[in-house]
């Protein structure tokens, strides 16, 4: 194999590797940011409303270090409810956890509106009363995450289609060159 073939093999491996990475990343993010939350939201549609007492209410923040430091915000609302004579506790406010706005203004407002001792409606899974959530609605940040996950998934499939098309064209050119030269050989 000469230098040209080595570069072509490296280029082909790099092209397929990059495409595979983009596709796997797209699938992973699609599952994390779309499939799992939507599955939970659909499941929660059947959950029964219950009266819950807020036990704790905190605004959480996490600073990510790097070239651009970004603070993400989340909330932790601890609450309890009674189902079938048993008392349960939970802290799931919604199905998105740390997926929040950068300023945290909305999260701070939620925490202010739910001080300890507040009675609030939570939704309890009738099949597993240990599972509950306070907010089972869809908000703008979720729609943004869904859109981005679909775009990344689409980008991965688009790169895959470009790679396959490109490789087919390379094979066609190689076939043509072999036919013109009158030699036989492997086409790969």
ZICOR-V314287 format. One record per backbone hydrogen bond with DSSP energy under -1.0 kcal/mol. CO is the residue of the C=O (numbers start at 1). NH is the residue of the N-H. If there is no record, write none. Layout:
# ZICOR-V314287
co = {CO | CO}
nh = {NH | NH}
This chain:
# ZICOR-V314287
co = {2 | 3 | 4 | 5 | 6 | 7 | 8 | 9 | 10 | 11 | 12 | 13 | 14 | 15 | 16 | 17 | 18 | 19 | 20 | 21 | 22 | 23 | 24 | 25 | 26 | 27 | 28 | 29 | 30 | 30 | 31 | 34 | 35 | 36 | 37 | 38 | 39 | 40 | 43 | 44 | 48 | 50 | 52 | 53 | 54 | 56 | 58 | 60 | 62 | 64 | 70 | 72 | 74 | 76 | 78 | 78 | 79 | 80 | 81 | 83 | 86 | 88 | 90 | 92 | 93 | 96 | 98 | 104 | 105 | 106 | 107 | 108 | 109 | 115 | 118 | 120 | 122 | 123 | 124 | 128 | 131 | 133 | 139 | 140 | 141 | 142 | 143 | 144 | 145 | 146 | 147 | 148 | 149 | 150 | 151 | 152 | 153 | 154 | 155 | 156 | 157 | 158 | 159 | 160 | 161 | 162 | 163 | 164 | 165 | 166 | 167 | 168 | 169 | 170 | 171 | 172 | 173 | 174 | 175 | 176 | 177 | 178 | 178}
nh = {6 | 7 | 8 | 9 | 10 | 11 | 12 | 13 | 14 | 15 | 16 | 17 | 18 | 19 | 20 | 21 | 22 | 23 | 24 | 25 | 26 | 27 | 28 | 29 | 30 | 31 | 32 | 33 | 34 | 35 | 36 | 38 | 39 | 40 | 41 | 42 | 43 | 44 | 46 | 47 | 124 | 122 | 120 | 80 | 117 | 78 | 76 | 74 | 72 | 70 | 64 | 62 | 60 | 58 | 55 | 56 | 90 | 53 | 88 | 86 | 83 | 81 | 79 | 134 | 135 | 99 | 100 | 108 | 109 | 110 | 111 | 112 | 113 | 118 | 54 | 52 | 50 | 133 | 48 | 131 | 125 | 123 | 143 | 144 | 145 | 146 | 147 | 148 | 149 | 150 | 151 | 152 | 153 | 154 | 155 | 156 | 157 | 158 | 159 | 160 | 161 | 162 | 163 | 164 | 165 | 166 | 167 | 168 | 169 | 170 | 171 | 172 | 173 | 174 | 175 | 176 | 177 | 178 | 179 | 180 | 181 | 182 | 183}
